[in-house]
Amino acid sequence: MQGTNTLSFNLFLPAGTAPAGGWPVAIFGHGFGDNKNSSPLVVASSLAHHGVATIAINVVGHGGGPLGTLTVNRSGGAPPVTLTAGGREIDQDGNGFFNGVEGVNAAAPQTLVSSRDGLRQTVIDLMALVRSIQAGIDVDGDGTADLDASRISYAGQSFGGIYGTIFLGVEPDVAAGVPNVPGGSVIEIARLGGFRGLVTQSLALRVPGLLNAPGGFVENMPLRGLPPLVDTVPGASAIQEVLDNTEWASQSGNPVAYAEHLRLAPLAGVPAKSILLQFARGDKTVPNPTTSAIIRAGGLASRTTLFRNDLARAAIPALPSNPHTFLTGIGGAGTTIAIQAQTQIATFLASGGAVTIDPDGPGPFFETPMVGPPPEDLAYIP
């Protein structure tokens, strides 16, 4: 143990009278660069509508610094309440500022392990949250626990789907979960998607630098299922070696390595889980091949819902070309789609993982289950 950290949580309860034993509760895992005061608010009402409470903590290295506060305005003339925001960022570079995710990735000279330990620590934190729920959380002070410790589930978006897959593979007392737009490994997500610039930066900072193209790099690696490439690109082999070493060093924080433990080969003392996986065609942030790696490793094709953004955007041109946040896109052209995806999650978790609905029923935009094999191409929409 390196130290201790007091964690803060946000808890959203449904309106009305709690059932005997308390409300079923879903832990919601937020994404990279997000925090417990953002995306959990967007999904909590859909879960509450189905009688499920929502609880969330900040990921390691997220939510601002430790002195940040959260002010809650109250109705009926009651004065505002100011609480700690539960920020978990660490000023790793000593410049007096937080960059939004500072502390989740390893600092030099351990940068090769990337977010491995931040992901693993977050999983441990979620397991501690489960133990806290089991010990009893009394919100209104009436001496009775308000959450049903026998009905704890999980849903997480993006980074929350990544560490959520690991969490569901190792936590014995959470029976059902929904990873939304997860992927692995993290270095493959970055290499193929919207975080490629971070890989470029890391290759540039190596000694000697490994950039082999103007302003970037060419790794000369084919996608799965494509013919082998002859490595004639100068410098590509050295980049491939760094990518390989990074993936191996971070394997204990790679959700692909835990996917088989969800259903195919549960760990000792951990029951098989009821799983629903959601992802979107042409995701530019967590590219489809990285999600497909989890689906293949876990045998999850029959438990996967695919949002066909290619079809949806042809019908609704105002939808973003990157569908990564289709679950939380409330307020714009994707509001109906977001509510449909949230309703699928809420129905699934409220039933303890027994009921999986098609989000748009007979509509064309969701495939439940996914049709055909997991996609191995990028399918980006310009």
C-alpha positions as CSV (number, residue, x, y, z in Angstrom):
1,M,0.0,0.0,0.0
2,Q,1.3,3.4,-1.0
3,G,-1.2,5.5,0.9
4,T,-4.8,6.2,1.5
5,N,-7.4,8.3,-0.3
6,T,-10.9,9.3,0.9
7,L,-13.3,8.9,-1.9
8,S,-16.5,10.9,-2.4
9,F,-19.6,9.6,-4.3
10,N,-22.7,11.1,-5.9
11,L,-25.8,9.1,-5.3
12,F,-29.1,9.6,-7.2
13,L,-32.2,8.0,-5.7
14,P,-35.5,7.5,-7.6
15,A,-38.5,9.5,-6.4
16,G,-41.1,7.8,-4.2
17,T,-41.0,5.2,-1.6
18,A,-38.1,2.7,-1.6
19,P,-38.9,-1.0,-1.9
20,A,-38.4,-3.2,1.1
21,G,-34.6,-3.7,1.4
22,G,-33.8,-0.4,-0.4
23,W,-33.3,0.6,-4.0
24,P,-31.4,-1.5,-6.5
25,V,-28.3,0.5,-7.3
26,A,-26.1,0.8,-10.4
27,I,-22.5,2.0,-10.2
28,F,-21.9,4.3,-13.1
29,G,-18.3,4.6,-14.4
30,H,-17.5,7.8,-16.2
31,G,-15.1,8.2,-19.2
32,F,-11.6,9.5,-19.7
33,G,-11.5,13.3,-19.0
34,D,-15.0,13.2,-17.4
35,N,-16.0,13.1,-13.7
36,K,-18.7,12.0,-11.4
37,N,-20.4,15.4,-11.7
38,S,-21.1,15.1,-15.4
39,S,-22.1,11.9,-17.3
40,P,-23.7,10.2,-14.3
41,L,-26.3,13.0,-14.2
42,V,-27.2,12.4,-17.8
43,V,-28.1,8.7,-17.2
44,A,-29.4,8.8,-13.7
45,S,-32.9,9.8,-14.6
46,S,-33.4,6.9,-17.0
47,L,-32.2,4.5,-14.4
48,A,-34.4,6.1,-11.7
49,H,-37.4,5.8,-14.1
50,H,-36.9,2.1,-13.8
51,G,-36.5,2.1,-10.1
52,V,-32.7,1.9,-10.0
53,A,-30.5,4.3,-8.0
54,T,-27.2,5.5,-9.5
55,I,-23.9,6.0,-7.6
56,A,-20.6,7.3,-9.0
57,I,-17.1,8.1,-7.9
58,N,-14.2,9.9,-9.6
59,V,-11.6,7.8,-11.5
60,V,-8.0,8.0,-10.4
61,G,-6.5,11.3,-11.7
62,H,-9.9,12.8,-12.5
63,G,-12.3,15.4,-11.1
64,G,-9.9,18.3,-10.4
65,G,-7.6,18.7,-7.4
66,P,-8.3,17.7,-3.8
67,L,-9.4,21.2,-2.7
68,G,-12.2,21.5,-5.3
69,T,-15.7,21.9,-4.1
70,L,-19.2,21.2,-5.4
71,T,-22.1,23.6,-4.5
72,V,-25.6,22.1,-4.6
73,N,-28.4,24.6,-5.0
74,R,-31.6,23.6,-3.3
75,S,-35.3,24.3,-3.9
76,G,-37.8,25.8,-1.5
77,G,-35.6,28.6,-0.3
78,A,-33.1,26.3,1.5
79,P,-29.5,27.6,1.4
80,P,-27.0,26.0,-0.9
81,V,-24.8,23.2,0.4
82,T,-21.1,23.1,-0.5
83,L,-19.3,19.7,-0.5
84,T,-15.9,18.4,-1.5
85,A,-15.9,17.6,-5.2
86,G,-13.8,14.5,-4.6
87,G,-11.1,15.5,-7.0
88,R,-8.4,12.9,-7.5
89,E,-5.9,14.6,-9.7
90,I,-2.2,14.7,-8.8
91,D,0.2,17.4,-9.8
92,Q,2.7,15.0,-11.3
93,D,4.8,17.6,-13.1
94,G,4.9,20.1,-10.2
95,N,3.7,23.0,-12.3
96,G,0.9,24.0,-9.9
97,F,-1.9,23.1,-12.4
98,F,-4.1,20.0,-13.1
99,N,-4.6,19.0,-16.7
100,G,-7.9,17.2,-16.3
101,V,-6.5,13.7,-16.1
102,E,-3.3,14.2,-14.2
103,G,-2.4,11.1,-12.1
104,V,-4.2,8.4,-14.1
105,N,-1.1,7.8,-16.3
106,A,2.3,6.8,-15.0
107,A,4.9,9.6,-15.0
108,A,8.5,9.3,-16.3
109,P,10.4,7.1,-16.2
110,Q,7.5,4.7,-16.0
111,T,5.5,6.0,-18.9
112,L,5.5,2.7,-20.7
113,V,2.8,1.4,-18.4
114,S,0.6,4.3,-19.3
115,S,-2.9,4.1,-17.6
116,R,-2.4,0.5,-16.4
117,D,-2.2,1.2,-12.7
118,G,-4.7,4.0,-12.8
119,L,-7.2,1.5,-14.2
120,R,-6.3,-1.2,-11.7
121,Q,-6.6,1.2,-8.8
122,T,-10.0,2.4,-10.0
123,V,-11.2,-1.2,-10.1
124,I,-10.1,-1.6,-6.5
125,D,-11.9,1.7,-5.6
126,L,-15.1,0.3,-7.2
127,M,-14.7,-2.9,-5.2
128,A,-14.4,-0.7,-2.0
129,L,-17.5,1.1,-3.1
130,V,-19.4,-2.3,-3.3
131,R,-18.2,-3.1,0.3
132,S,-19.5,0.4,1.4
133,I,-22.9,-0.3,-0.1
134,Q,-23.0,-3.7,1.6
135,A,-22.1,-2.1,4.9
136,G,-25.2,0.1,4.5
137,I,-25.8,3.6,3.2
138,D,-28.5,5.5,5.1
139,V,-29.2,8.7,3.1
140,D,-32.1,10.1,5.1
141,G,-30.8,9.2,8.5
142,D,-33.8,7.0,9.5
143,G,-31.5,4.1,10.6
144,T,-32.4,2.0,7.5
145,A,-30.1,1.3,4.5
146,D,-31.5,3.0,1.4
147,L,-29.7,0.8,-1.1
148,D,-30.3,-3.0,-1.7
149,A,-26.8,-4.6,-1.2
150,S,-28.1,-7.7,-2.9
151,R,-28.9,-5.9,-6.2
152,I,-25.7,-4.0,-7.2
153,S,-25.0,-3.6,-10.9
154,Y,-22.7,-1.7,-13.1
155,A,-22.7,0.5,-16.2
156,G,-19.8,2.5,-17.6
157,Q,-19.1,4.6,-20.7
158,S,-15.8,4.6,-22.7
159,F,-13.0,4.6,-20.0
160,G,-15.8,3.4,-17.7
161,G,-16.4,0.5,-20.1
162,I,-12.7,-0.3,-20.0
163,Y,-12.1,-0.5,-16.3
164,G,-15.7,-1.7,-15.9
165,T,-14.9,-4.8,-17.9
166,I,-12.0,-5.5,-15.6
167,F,-14.2,-4.8,-12.5
168,L,-17.0,-7.1,-13.7
169,G,-14.4,-9.9,-14.2
170,V,-13.0,-9.7,-10.7
171,E,-15.9,-8.5,-8.4
172,P,-18.0,-11.4,-7.1
173,D,-20.9,-9.4,-5.8
174,V,-22.0,-7.5,-8.9
175,A,-24.1,-9.8,-11.1
176,A,-24.9,-7.7,-14.1
177,G,-23.1,-5.0,-16.1
178,V,-23.1,-2.9,-19.3
179,P,-19.8,-1.8,-20.7
180,N,-20.6,1.0,-23.2
181,V,-18.1,1.6,-26.0
182,P,-15.2,-0.2,-24.3
183,G,-12.0,-1.2,-26.0
184,G,-8.6,-2.6,-25.6
185,S,-5.7,-2.4,-25.4
186,V,-5.4,1.3,-24.5
187,I,-2.3,1.7,-26.8
188,E,-4.3,0.2,-29.7
189,I,-7.2,2.6,-28.9
190,A,-4.8,5.5,-29.0
191,R,-2.9,4.3,-32.1
192,L,-6.1,3.8,-34.2
193,G,-8.3,6.6,-32.9
194,G,-8.6,10.1,-31.7
195,F,-5.7,9.9,-29.2
196,R,-3.2,9.1,-31.9
197,G,-1.6,12.5,-31.2
198,L,-0.6,11.4,-27.7
199,V,1.2,8.4,-29.3
200,T,2.9,10.8,-31.6
201,Q,4.0,12.9,-28.7
202,S,5.3,9.9,-26.7
203,L,7.3,8.7,-29.7
204,A,8.8,12.2,-30.2
205,L,9.9,12.3,-26.6
206,R,11.8,9.0,-26.7
207,V,15.6,9.2,-27.0
208,P,16.3,8.9,-29.8
209,G,13.0,10.2,-31.2
210,L,11.0,7.7,-33.3
211,L,8.9,9.9,-35.5
212,N,9.3,8.7,-39.1
213,A,6.9,10.9,-41.0
214,P,6.4,14.7,-41.1
215,G,4.5,15.6,-37.9
216,G,3.7,12.0,-37.1
217,F,4.5,8.3,-37.5
218,V,3.9,5.4,-39.8
219,E,3.8,2.0,-38.0
220,N,3.0,-0.1,-41.1
221,M,0.7,-2.5,-39.3
222,P,-2.4,-4.0,-41.0
223,L,-5.7,-4.3,-39.3
224,R,-6.9,-7.8,-38.3
225,G,-7.9,-9.9,-41.2
226,L,-5.9,-7.9,-43.8
227,P,-2.9,-9.4,-45.6
228,P,0.5,-9.0,-44.0
229,L,2.5,-5.9,-44.9
230,V,6.1,-6.0,-46.0
231,D,8.0,-3.7,-43.6
232,T,9.8,-1.3,-46.0
233,V,9.0,1.9,-44.1
234,P,12.1,3.2,-42.4
235,G,11.7,3.4,-38.6
236,A,8.4,1.4,-38.6
237,S,10.0,-1.7,-36.9
238,A,11.2,0.4,-33.9
239,I,7.7,1.9,-33.5
240,Q,6.1,-1.6,-33.7
241,E,8.5,-2.7,-30.9
242,V,7.4,0.2,-28.7
243,L,3.7,-0.5,-29.3
244,D,4.3,-4.2,-28.5
245,N,6.2,-3.5,-25.4
246,T,3.5,-1.0,-24.2
247,E,0.7,-3.5,-24.8
248,W,2.6,-6.2,-22.8
249,A,3.5,-3.9,-20.0
250,S,-0.1,-2.8,-19.6
251,Q,-1.7,-6.2,-20.1
252,S,-2.8,-6.5,-16.4
253,G,-4.9,-3.3,-17.1
254,N,-6.2,-4.4,-20.5
255,P,-9.9,-5.3,-20.5
256,V,-9.3,-7.8,-23.3
257,A,-7.3,-9.9,-20.8
258,Y,-10.3,-10.0,-18.5
259,A,-13.1,-10.5,-21.0
260,E,-13.1,-14.3,-20.9
261,H,-13.7,-14.1,-17.1
262,L,-17.1,-12.5,-17.6
263,R,-18.8,-15.6,-18.8
264,L,-16.5,-18.1,-20.5
265,A,-14.1,-18.8,-17.7
266,P,-15.1,-17.1,-14.4
267,L,-12.4,-16.7,-11.8
268,A,-12.5,-18.8,-8.7
269,G,-15.2,-17.4,-6.3
270,V,-16.6,-15.1,-9.0
271,P,-19.9,-16.1,-10.6
272,A,-20.5,-15.7,-14.4
273,K,-22.0,-12.3,-15.2
274,S,-25.0,-11.2,-17.1
275,I,-23.5,-8.9,-19.7
276,L,-24.8,-6.4,-22.2
277,L,-22.2,-4.6,-24.3
278,Q,-23.0,-1.6,-26.4
279,F,-20.9,0.1,-29.1
280,A,-21.3,2.2,-32.2
281,R,-20.2,1.6,-35.8
282,G,-17.4,3.9,-36.8
283,D,-16.4,5.1,-33.3
284,K,-13.5,7.4,-33.8
285,T,-12.5,7.6,-30.1
286,V,-12.5,3.9,-29.2
287,P,-12.2,2.3,-32.7
288,N,-14.3,-0.7,-33.6
289,P,-11.4,-3.2,-33.8
290,T,-10.5,-2.6,-30.1
291,T,-14.1,-3.2,-29.1
292,S,-14.2,-6.3,-31.2
293,A,-11.1,-7.6,-29.4
294,I,-13.2,-7.6,-26.2
295,I,-16.2,-9.2,-27.9
296,R,-14.0,-12.0,-29.4
297,A,-12.1,-12.7,-26.2
298,G,-15.3,-12.8,-24.1
299,G,-17.5,-14.6,-26.6
300,L,-19.9,-11.7,-26.3
301,A,-21.3,-11.4,-29.8
302,S,-24.7,-12.6,-28.7
303,R,-24.7,-10.2,-25.8
304,T,-23.7,-7.1,-27.9
305,T,-25.9,-4.3,-29.2
306,L,-24.5,-2.3,-32.1
307,F,-25.6,1.3,-32.8
308,R,-25.5,1.7,-36.6
309,N,-24.4,5.3,-36.8
310,D,-23.7,4.9,-40.5
311,L,-27.5,4.3,-41.0
312,A,-28.6,6.8,-38.4
313,R,-26.5,9.7,-39.8
314,A,-27.8,9.0,-43.3
315,A,-31.3,9.5,-42.0
316,I,-30.4,12.3,-39.5
317,P,-27.5,14.3,-41.0
318,A,-27.2,16.5,-37.8
319,L,-25.8,13.5,-35.9
320,P,-22.1,13.7,-35.2
321,S,-19.8,11.7,-37.4
322,N,-18.2,10.3,-34.3
323,P,-20.8,8.3,-32.4
324,H,-18.7,7.7,-29.3
325,T,-21.0,9.5,-26.9
326,F,-24.3,8.2,-28.4
327,L,-25.3,7.1,-24.8
328,T,-25.1,10.6,-23.4
329,G,-25.9,12.8,-26.4
330,I,-28.9,14.5,-24.7
331,G,-30.1,17.9,-26.0
332,G,-29.2,17.6,-29.7
333,A,-30.1,15.5,-32.7
334,G,-29.2,12.3,-30.9
335,T,-31.5,12.8,-27.9
336,T,-33.9,10.1,-28.9
337,I,-31.0,7.7,-29.6
338,A,-29.4,8.4,-26.2
339,I,-32.7,7.8,-24.4
340,Q,-33.2,4.5,-26.3
341,A,-29.8,3.3,-25.4
342,Q,-30.2,4.4,-21.7
343,T,-33.6,2.6,-21.6
344,Q,-32.0,-0.6,-22.8
345,I,-29.4,-0.3,-20.0
346,A,-32.0,0.6,-17.3
347,T,-34.3,-2.3,-18.4
348,F,-31.4,-4.8,-18.3
349,L,-30.1,-3.7,-14.9
350,A,-33.6,-3.4,-13.3
351,S,-34.2,-7.0,-14.3
352,G,-30.9,-8.2,-12.8
353,G,-29.6,-8.8,-16.3
354,A,-32.5,-11.0,-17.4
355,V,-34.2,-8.8,-19.9
356,T,-32.5,-7.3,-23.0
357,I,-34.7,-5.1,-25.2
358,D,-34.0,-3.7,-28.7
359,P,-33.5,0.0,-28.1
360,D,-35.5,1.1,-31.1
361,G,-37.7,-2.0,-31.4
362,P,-38.2,-2.7,-35.1
363,G,-36.2,0.4,-36.0
364,P,-33.1,0.3,-38.1
365,F,-30.5,2.0,-36.0
366,F,-29.8,-0.7,-33.3
367,E,-28.9,-4.3,-33.8
368,T,-29.7,-6.5,-30.8
369,P,-27.9,-8.7,-31.0
370,M,-25.2,-7.5,-33.4
371,V,-25.6,-8.9,-36.9
372,G,-22.5,-10.7,-38.2
373,P,-19.0,-11.0,-36.8
374,P,-17.4,-8.2,-34.8
375,P,-16.1,-5.6,-37.2
376,E,-12.4,-5.3,-37.7
377,D,-12.3,-2.2,-39.9
378,L,-12.5,1.5,-38.8
379,A,-15.6,2.6,-40.9
380,Y,-15.0,6.2,-40.0
381,I,-17.5,8.8,-41.4
382,P,-15.6,11.9,-42.6
